[in-house]
Amino acid sequence: MDTLKVRDAKDVEQVVRAAIASEQPLEIIGHGSKRQIGQPMATNALLDLSALNAVTAYEPNELIITVQAGAPLADVKSLIDSRNQQFAFEPIDTAALLGTPNLGTIGGMIGVGLAGPRRIRAGGARDHLLGAHAVSGFGDSFKAGGRVVKNVTGYDLCKLLAGSWGTLAVMTEVTLKVMPRPESERTLLLRGLDDATAVRAMTAALGSPFDLSGAAHLPSSAFRAAAGALADLGSPQQAVTLLRLEGITASAVHRAAALGKILTPFGPAQILEDAASAAVWRSVRDVTPFAADGALGAWPVWRIVCPPAAGGALGERLARDTGGDVIYDWGGGLIWAALPATPDARAALVRQRVNAVGGHATLIRASDEVRRSVDVFHPQQGGVASLSERVRHSFDPKNILNRGRMIRGFLA
């Protein structure tokens, strides 16, 4: 396979134009940490953006950072952390789940658009993307957005690029909003709740005036699978429900105590402080109970987004009917499901159940063989599918960029 390593946006333009002329599709990578997600692609050419790795501007006082797409996410997070700032949407590190090195890039973070537990308060990756420079499937550079929210006029192309999995354009540089890192955090931990009761507890907490930044539930089976990752929480024989509050220390302490009183009907709450709380939420964010090197590492993993009120019943039934394990995030609106391996990763059952509640499901971890045989991304219905295709065609009419990654068998 040919690897085409570019140095700047002009190089990207030339590579894309050459690909159009030769009708050779391109697979776009930074360091390839997420190549295992999506439909397997048939291509003989990799467009490698790893050399586009500079932080071109960082203005902590203005809460913005401009970074080239190939910049390692870990390095950028370390930089903004040194100024007590963060990406508020809490991007997921998929290394443990996929069993790959921790080599994710800024472009990959935006391209996949996977947000962590704080999404319930801060929104997703697209909500923090202020501007982007990219190269379309025509081989032309374009700019979307700017350096402040008010620069966005007309069609907000940044929103399209976020979560497009590299099928619309090759991002070369992005400008992102950063936020101050909270001074302190407290997590209330409830034990022994079944899935439906846990969703009720999370709903009550999220409906309170105490501004939660995380609400998750690990049934006892998922807690056992976590093994050492969550060992400090005590006995893995009981399910745990986690509720996070962040802010200045006095506020976090006061709100945690008040929330504990509201949740008294669900049982006594243990309080985790700062470092202990942060460690637990990293495990939830990165789905470490289902890590590739753990007890469930051979099982396919689904990411299911659904109405929170339906989450408890949906996850409980999936686990019961398949013998699998689930984790709930976003107050029940996000379900991670690790299901025993089958030739189709239980796709028919998962999609039937998810469609019934108006959700969607993405197969995040599975073998190449399974991903060739099932739809990795949730199939879109008629009108939405037609609109998506028109949008894609307007960016990349020859289908050069990441051809077939999002739609099985789509080669035209």
N, C-alpha and C positions, 0 to 999 in steps of 0.2 A: 504494500500500500504506500502511495506517495504521501509524504508529509510536507506541507507547504507552510513554512514558518515565516510569518510576516513581521515587519518592523514598525509599520505605521499604517494609517488609514489609506494612503496612496497604494501601498502594497496590497491591501485588502481589495481595493477597487480593481487592480490589475488581475488578481487571482480570480475574482468573481467574473470579470469580463471574459477571461480565458476559459473558465468553466462553461459559461454560456455558449461561447463559440464552439467548444468541443462537445457540448451537451453532456458534460461530466458533472454529476451532482457532488456537492461538498458536504462532508461532515464537519461541523464546527466544534472545536474543543478549546478549553483553556489548558487544564492538566488532565482532563478526562475522568474526573472523579465521579461523574454522574452518567457515564456512558451506558451503564447497566439499566437505566430507566428509559422507558419508551419502547416503541417497536424497533426491532433490529433493522438497521439500514444497510442497503446494498450499495456500496460506493468504494472506489479505489483511491480516494483523495481525502486527506484530512487538512482542514484549514486550522492551523495551530496559532492561537493568539497569545501564547504564554509569554512572549517577549514584550507584549504591550502591558507592562506591569508597574507603571509609574503612578505615584500620587501627584497629580499635576497642580492641585490647589487644595489647601485645607485652611479654613477660616473658623476656628473654634468659637470665636465671639459671634459669628453670624450663623453658626450651627449648620454649615454646609461643607461638603467635601467633594472634590472632583477627582475621579480615579479612572485609569485606563482599565479596560474590561478584563485583561489577563492578570491583574494584580491579585495576589493570594489573599483570600478573605481573612485568614488568620493574622496576616501582617497588618492589614488595614484595621481590623478590630483591636489589635494591640496598640496601634497608633492612637486611635480615638479613645481607647481605654486610658491611655497615659494622660489624657486631658479630662478624665472623668466623664466621658461621653460614650454613647452606644447607638447601635441601630435599634430603635425602639420596637420594631416588629419581630425581633428575636429570631434571626434566620437559623434554619436547621442545619446542623452538621450531619450529613448522611454517611459519614465514614464508618461508624460502628454498624449501622443498619445494613450497609452494602458490603462491608468488609473490604473497603478501599482505603488507601492512604488519605490523610487529612490534607488534601490539596485543592480544595474548592476555591473558586475565583469569584471576584465581584460580578463579572458577566454571567457566570453560572448561577449565582445567587439571584440575580434579576431574571434571568431566562427561565428558571424553574418556578420562581415566585412562591416558594414554600415558607410560610411564616410559622413561628413557634407559639407558645402559650399566650404571649402578650398580645396576640392579634385581637383578642376580644376587646382590648382597650385602645391599642395603637393602630389597628388596621394592618394591611398587608404590605408586601414589598412595593407594590405599585403606588401606594399612598405616600411613599417616602422618596420616590424617584422624581426629581425635579426636572431633569433634562438628560438628553442622550445624543451622542453623535454615533451614527451607524451608516452602514453601506447596504443598500437594498439589493434585491435580486436582479436589478438592472445594471448593477455595477456602479451606481452613483452614490456619493456621500450625501447625507442629509442630517439636519439638526432638528430635534424635537424638544419642546419645552425650553427651559432656561435655568437660571440660578435662583429664582424665587418663584413661589407659587403663582404670583400675579402675571408671570410671563406667559402662562398657558392661554392660548386663544385658539378658536376654531376646534378642529379635531385634536384631542389630547393623545398624540401618538405614543407617548411614554406608557400610557396605560395598556396599549396594545402590545408593546414590546415585553412588558413584564408578564411572565407566564407563557410566552409564546414558544419556548423551548427551541429558539434559534431558527424557527421556520419562516420568519418574516424578514429579518435583516440581521446583519452581523454587527453587533454593538462594538464600538471601539473605545468609547469613553462615556462615563455616566456621572451625573451630579446628583448627590443624595443628601437628604436631610438627616442630620444626626440630632440626638437629644441628650440632655444631661442624664448621667447615671444616678439613680436614686441613692440617697445617703444610706438608707437602711431598708431591710425587708423582713417581714414576718410571714410565716406560713402556718395556718391552722391545719392540724391533721386529725381527721376523724377515722375511727377504726370500725371495721366489721359491718359496714353498710352493704346491702345488696345493690345491684346496678341501678334499679329503678329508684330506690330510696336515695342513693348517692346523687342521681340527677336532680331529685327534688331538693336536696340540700344545696347543691351547686346553684340551682335556680333561685332559691331563697337568698343565698349569699350575693349573687349577682344582682338581685333586685333590691338589695339593701343600699343605703346611702354611702357605703364605705369604700367605693371605688377599687374593686378588685382588679388585679392584673394577671390572675391565673386561677383556673378552676379545673382540676383534673381528678380522675378516679382510676385506680388500679385494682381490679378484682384480685382475689387472693391468688389465683393461678398465675396471673401476670406478675404479681409481686414475687412469687416464688421463682419465676423465670428470671427475674432481675438479679437474683443471687447477690453477689458482692456489691453491685452498683448501688443498692438501696439498703445495705446491711444495717446501717446506723438507725434505721427506722424501727428496728425490733423484729418481732416474730412475723415471718412471712405467711403464717397460717391465716391471717386476717387481711381483708381488703383494706386499702387506705384511700381516703378522699383528701385532696390537697386544695387549699384555698390561700392565695397569696395576696399580700398587701405591701405596697411600696411607698416610699416618700421619706420625709425627714423622720428622724428616729422617734421623736415625741408623737408625731401623728401616727406612724405605723404601730407603735405600742398601744396607743389609745384605741385605734380602730380595731386592732386584733382583739382586745379585751371586749369591746362592745359587740363585735361580730360573734365572739364565742358565746355571749349571753343569748343572742338571737338564735343560735344553732343548738341551744341546750336540748331541744326535743330530739335531736339526732345523736346525742351522746356527748360525753366530755371531749374537749379539744386539747390536744397537745400542741404546744407552740414551738416551732423551729425558728431560730434566729440567724440572720445574715448568712454566714458561710455554709451552715448546714442547710438552710433553705435554698441557697443558690445551687448547691450540689444536687439536691433533689430535682429542681426544675431543669437543670441541664439533662438529667436522665429522662425526664418527661419529654423535653424538647427534641432530643436526639433518639428517642424510642429505644433506649439501651436495653430494656427488658427483652427486646426481640433482636438483639445484636447478632450479627452473622457468626460470631465465634461463641455464641451462647447455646443454651439448650434447645432453642427454637430456630437456630440459624439455618436449618435446611428447609424451613417452611416458607411458602410465599407470604408476602405481607401486602395488605391492601390499605389504602388511605381513603376513608369514607367521610364525606362531608354531608351533613343532613340537618334538618331542623333539630335544635337541642332537645326539645320536648320528646322527640321520637327516638333519640339516641339510646336511652337505656334499654328500651324494649328491643330495638334493632340489634344492638350489640349482644345482648343476653341471648337472643334467639340464634344468632349466628354462631356464637360460642357453643351453645348447647347442641345445635343440630350438626355441627361439623367436628366437635371435639377440639376446637381451636381456642385461642386466647385473644382478649381484646384489651385495649387501653382507651380511656376516654379523655379528651382534652376539650378546650373551649366550652366548658360547661355541658358537655354532651354533644356538641355540634361537630366534633371531629372524633372519629373512631379509627384507631389503628388496629387492624385485625390480622393476626398471624394464624393461618389455617393449614391443617395437615396437607401435605403435598398430594396433588392429583394431576392428571395430564392437562386439565384446563384451569388449575388453581381455584376451582369452585366458582369460576366466573359466572356461569349461568345462575347459580343460586344467589351469589352476591348481588348481581345486577337486578335480579327479580325483586329481592328484598329492598334494595336501595331505591329502585324506581317507585316502589309502592309508597314510599314516604317522601318522594320528591327530592332525593339527594343525588349525589354522583360519587363514583368510586374509581380510583386509579390504582393499578397494580404497580406498586413501587419496587418490590423485589420478587424476581422469579428467574428461572433459567432462560437462556436464549430460545430453547425449544418451546417452552410454554409461551413466551412473549411472541413468538411467530404464529402461534395457533389461536390466540385470543386478542381481543381489543384491550390494550393497556390503558388507554384513556377512555373515559365514558363516552359511548356513542351519542352523538348529538341528533336531536330530532330534526325533521325536514327543514323548516324555515331557518332555524339556527345554523344547521349544517351548511345551507346554501349561503347564508350571510358570511359565515366563517370562511368559506371557500372564496367568495368574492373579495374579501379583505386580503386573504393570502395571495390571491392572483394579482391584486393591485400592487403588492410589494414584490412579488417574485413569480412572474408569469410563466417562467420556464421550470419552476419547481427545482431550483438548483440547491437551495439551502436546506440542509437536514431533511432531504426528501424521504417521506414515509415514516418519519419518527412518530408523528401523532396519529396517523390513520393507517390501519393495517391494510396492506395490499395496494396502497395508493402510490402509484409509480408515474402517473402522467404529469 
